[in-house]
Amino acid sequence: MRVQLLAKSDKKPLDLASHAARVCYTLNQELIEKPIDVKTRLFDSGHHTTLQHTNFTFYVQDVPVSSVVFGLHLASPYYNSDQRSGRFSKMYTEPDFDMIRGMLDPFYKKEDIEEVLPLIQKGIDIYQEWLPKIVPLAEKAIQEERPFANEKYVELNAPKFAQEQLRMFISQIVPTALDMTLNLSALTALWRSAWMPELRALTDAMRDAVLLEYPELEGFFNPVARRDTDWYLPIQEGTAIIEDKPDLFLVHADVTDTTYTNAGKDSVDTLYFTPEAMDNDVHYVHTRVQVSCATYGQDQRHRSVKRSTPKLTTSFYLPPLLRQAGMMPIALKFMQEWLDLKNRVPAGLMQAVAPYGVMVSYDKLADLNALIHEQGKRSCWCAQEEIYHLSVALRDVLACMPEAEKLVSVLAPPCFICGKCQEGARYCGRDIKGISKEEYFPKRRV
């Protein structure tokens, strides 16, 4: 993996932190010119909000997807990132096993690495063999489900949808790239908390890139304070199961005495900035879900939603087109082969090479502002079909509660609420005017 410090605040971190502290306790207007001892007076004593005025943007290349989903993005909500889509990975069509070995070699024994490579190769073989068979199914599904999609849309998106669904067989060890922005406080906390070797190596590279620019920050990264034990996702016991949909169970819904109208008149979500909607922040919907690792990675993008520790299950998600093509026996055998690694390789390696289709279970706790925002994005047909079906499942459950009637009316994409698509050139091609509200959220194949 490679880490480059792409951008930073235009003032020195210690000067900004000092300025923030002096604003609170002095009338002096020349605050930036008289820095205090930030390390002793602010950092060591826990006044870390002063450190959050400095942001670092990292460009991270050739990092395994699993190190992002189960590492960088797993626990902390205090970041912003934009990640390359897996569809642009050459590993799907031109796998480089020397590169894969190189990504794993610093952390695992060679004999263990060789043990997992056949499963990685098998997943890629399945993807390559079935892609030409799934694309025509995707073309037909687009034409049937999206009557206003033109030929260019079908031509561009049929391969995309086929790739999206077939990647369930691809190992998450494939490399990705992302831009990630952290403030100084979050960076030091993430570096200290790193719970697996891959994450320690990645946060070391981030620290080193920052210290190259600001060597005076070295004392903020005290090795004595760093975590020295490993942690990995729990893995469920049992044999392989194939699932045809994400699972959702409503634990609790507090939907009384709240405001549901989004004050924004365009694509800007202003709920968290609207005083009339502040009460939404203290009302929550608690669900227990089971989704593929592919969708879990997407679900992490909603950082205002709280999540419990995910557990790797024995279930494998088989999307609609793959079920239609009769791939269930292939998926069942493939999933069992991954589960059989449990007694043969370390837990960290099994987690690192988990296929996208492996399902994880966890709890979600969303305040109503977060829920309205999430549902507006994920119930849109531009969202991948599995996360769309998860959103619809929650909407259907809440629709059974009379007190949630007003809330349910806004758990929808803009086209449902105002009759107009906001996606512009990305318009999905569905019929948004010729169907009733009751039929607006059907099952999708793509």
N, C-alpha and C positions, 0 to 999 in steps of 0.2 A: 504494500500500500504506500501511497505517496501523499504527502500533505504540504500544501503551499498556503502561506498567509497571503490571501488575495487582497484584503482591504482592512483598514483599521481606522479608529477615530483620529482626527487630525491634531489632537493634543495628547501630550504624554499622559499615560494612565494615572500616575501619581499626582500630576498637576490637577487633573480633573477631579480626582477624589478629594484632594486637599481643598479645591475650590468649593466643592459641594459641602464639605464640612464647615468651612468658614462662612458660607452663606447662612448657615443655621445659627452661627454664634458670634457674628461680628458685623459692624456697619462699614468696614473697610471696603472701598471700591476696587482696590488693586489686589484682589484676592489671588488671582492666578500667579502673580509675581512672588508671592511669599508662601511657598509650600510648607506644610507641616510634615512631621514624621508619620506618614500614612501607615506604614507597616505596624508601628507600635501603638499609635493612638487610635487607629480605625480598624485595621485588619485583625490584629491580635485580640482586640477587645470586642469584636463581633459586629462592628458598625459597617456592614457590607453593602448597604444600599448605595453608599458613596462610590463603590467600585463599579456599579452597574451603569455608569455613564460612559464607560469605555466598551466598545464592541469590536470583536475580531471576526472577520469572515474568512473561513478556510475553504479552499478547494481541495477536496479529498478524492483521489483517483485510485482505481484498482483495489477497492475495499470490497470484501465479500458482502453480498446482500444480508446474509445472516448476522454479520458483525454490526450492521446498521439496525435491523429489526430487533435483534436480541441484545443490542449493545447501545449504540448512540441514541436511538429513539425510544428505548424501552421504558425508562423510569422517569426521566426528567422532562417537564414541559417547558423548561426555560431555554428555548432555542428557536431558531427559524432555519428551515432547510428546504432545498429543492433538489430532487434526486432524479437521475436519468432513468427513463422508462426501460424496463427489461427487454422491450422489443428491439432496442438498439444494441443489445449485447451480441457480439460476434460469437460468443460461446455457444449460442443455440445452434448455429450452423457450422461454425469452424472452431470446435473446442480445442483449447490449448492446455493440455494436461500438464505440461511442464510448468505453466503459469499457476495452475491449481496446486500442484505440488509445492511450488515456491511460496504460495500464500499460506499453506498449512505447515510447511516444514519447520518454521521457528517455534511452533507450539505443540507439535505431536510427533510421536515416533514414526519413522519411515515405514515400519511394518504395519502400523495402524492406518497410515495414509493409504497404503496399497490395498488395504482391506476394503476401503470405502469407494475407491475409484471405479470398480465395476458397476456399482449402483448409479453413480453419476453418469457413466457412459451409457448405461441402459436407458436412463431417463432421456438423454439426448437422442438416442437411437429411436425411441418411441416418438418423440417430438418430430424428428425429421421424416420418419416413415409415414406418419399420419397427417402431417400438415397438408399435403396435396389432396387428401380425402376430406378434410374438414372444411377447407376453403369453399368448395361448392355448397356445402350445407349452410355455411354462413351467408353466402350470396342469396340463397333461397329464403333463409330466415329474414334477412334484411328486406327483401322485396315483399314478403308477406306481412311483416310487422310494421314496416315503415314505408307506407305507400307513396310518400312524397320525396323519398330519397332518389336522387338522380343517378345516372349511370356512373358518373365520376365518384360519387359517394360510395356506391356499392364496390366499385373497383378498388378504392383506397381502403375501405374499412373491412371488407370481407377477410383479407389476410390478417389484419389487425385483430379482429375478433377471434379468428382461428388461433393465432399465436397466443392471445390472452388466455384462452381456455386450455390450450395444450401445454402451457408453461407449468401446469400443475405437476408435470412429471420432471421438471427441471429442478436440480439441486440449487439451494440458496447460497451455495459456495461461489456461484458465478459472480464476477466482479461488477461493481457499479461505480458511479461517480456522483458527487453531490457538492453543492455549496452549503456550508453550515455556518451560521452566525451565533456567537455566544458572547455574553458580556463577561467581564473579568471575574466576577463573583461566581457565575455558573461554570466557567472553565476550571477554576480552582476546585470547585466542588466535584465536578465530573472526574477530574484527574484523581482526586483523593478516593473517590468511590468506585473506581474501575474494578469490576468484579470477575473479569475473565482475562486471560492472557492477551487475546486479540485487542480488547478494549484498552488494556494498559499500554500496549504498543502504540495504538492509535492516539491516545491522549498524551503519551510521551512525545510523539511527533508534533502534536499541536503545541504543547508546552515549549518544545525546542524552537519552533518557528516564532513564537512570541518572544522568547528570551533572546533570540538573535536580533530582534528589533529593540527590545527593552530588557537588557541584562539586569537592570535594577530590580526587576520583579522576581528574581530567583528565589528570594526568601519566602515568596507566596506559595512555593511548591515544595513544602517540607516533606522529604521522603519518610520521616518517622510517622507522620500523620496519615500516610497512605494505607489503604486497605491491602492486606496481604493474604487474603483467603479467596478461593474461587467459589462462584455460585453459577448454577445452570438451571434452566427451566425444569420443573418436575415433569416426569413422563409417566403417563397412565399405564397401568398393567392391562394386558388382554391381547386379543387377536385383532387382525385388521377388519375394519368395517368401511363400507362405501356409503357416503351420504350424498343425496341429490339436492340438498338445500342447506343453507345456514340455519342454525337453531337459535331460538330466542325464547326466554322465559321472563315474564314481567314479575319482578320481586316486589316493587312498590312504586306507586305514582302519586305524588303530591301535586295536584294541578288546580288547586282552588285559589281564588282571589289573586289572579295574575293578569297581566296585560299581554295580549298576543299579537298586536299589530306592529309590524316592523315599520319604523318611522322613515326608513330609507325609500327613495323614489327611483333608485337605479340599482346597480350591482353592489353598491357599498352597504355592508351590514352595519347599521348604526345602533343595534339593540343595546350593546354594552356601553354606549355613549348617551343613552336616552334616559333621563331621570324617571320618566313614567314607567320604564321597564325594569327599574332596579329591583323591584320585588321578585322578578323572575329569577334573580340570582340565588334566592334562598329557597326555592321550590325545586325539587329533584325528581327525576325518573330513574329508577334503579332496575337494570336488566341483567340477566345472565345469558351470555351468548356463546356460540361455538361457530367459528369461521375458519377458512383456510388461512395459512400463513400469508398468502398473497393479499387477502383482504385485510388481515390484521395489520400488515404494513400500511395499507391505505387508511385504516381506521386510526392509526397513530397520528395521522396528520391533524386530527381535531384535538389540539392540545388542551383546550378548555374542558374536555370531557375527562373525568377521572376513571382510571382502570385498575383492577386488581392484578395480582401476579398471574400471568398466563400459564396454563398447563398444556403441554403437548399431549394430544390424545391418540387413540388408536384409529381414529377416523380419517378418511381421505375424501376430499371434496371432488366429485366428478361433475363438471359443468354440463349444461343441457346438450350442446352439440356432441360432446363426447359420449354421453349416454345414448343419444340418438344413433351414433355410429357403432354402438355395441361394444364399447371399450371397458365395460365393467369388470370382466374377468382379468383383463390386463392390469387394471388399476388395483384390484384386490391383491394380485400376486406381487405387484410392485411395492405396495404399501407394506405387505408382510415382510418383504425382503429388507425394507428399512427398519422395521421393528426388530428384526432378527439381529441387527447390529448391536443391540443393547448389551448383550453379554460378551461382545467381541471387541468393542472399541470404547475408549473413554467417553463419558457423557458429553463432554464439550465438543468432541469430534462428531458424535451422532447429531448433536444440535446444529453444528456448523453446516452439515451437508443435508439437513432436512429438506425434502422436496417442498415446493410451494403448496402442493395440495394437502399436506399434513394439516389437520385442523387443530386449533388451539381453543381452549375454553377460558373465559374470564368474566368478571363482573364489570359493568359500566355504570357510572353515576354521572348523569348530565343535568346541570341546572337547565331551566327552560330556555334561557337565551342561547345556551350552547346547543340544545336540542333542536331549536328552530333553525339555527344556522346549519347544523349537520344535515338535517332532513332536507333542507332546501337544496343542498348540493347532491346528496346521495340518492334522493328519490327522482332525480333527473335521469333521463335516458342516456345522457352522456357519461354517467357513472357506469362502472363495470357491473355486469349483471348480478354477481353474488352480493355485493354491498347494496345494490338497489333492492334486492329481495329481502335483505336484512332490514332495511329501512321500512319497506312495505309491511313486513311482519310486525314491526313495532306499531306502525300506524293502525294496522288492523286490530291489534290488541287494545290499544287506547280507544279505538272507535266503539268498543263495547262498553265503555264507561260514559254514562250520560254527562257527568261533570267535566269530561274532557272534550266535549263537542267543539267548543271554540278553539281549543288548542289544536285539535286534529285538522281543523280547516286551514291552518297555516303550516302544517307539517307537510310541505309540498313544494315542488319547484315553481319558479315564477310563472311558467306557462299555465299551470293549474290555477294560480291565484289571479293573474291579470289577463290570461288568454294570449300572451305573447312570449315567444322564446327570446331569451337574452343571450343566447350562445352565438348569434351572428352566423358566420360561415360554418360553425360546428353544429348547426341545427340538425337534429337527429333524423328528421324525415317522417316522424310519426304524425298521425292525424290528431291534432290537439283541439280542433273545433268540432269535428264531426262525431265525437263520442261524449257520453254523459259523464258527469262527475263520478258516478258509481262505478263506471268501467275504466276509470282513468289510470289505474295501477294494476294492469294485468301481469300474468307471468310472462317473462321474456326468455327467449333463447339466446339473443345477442344483445 
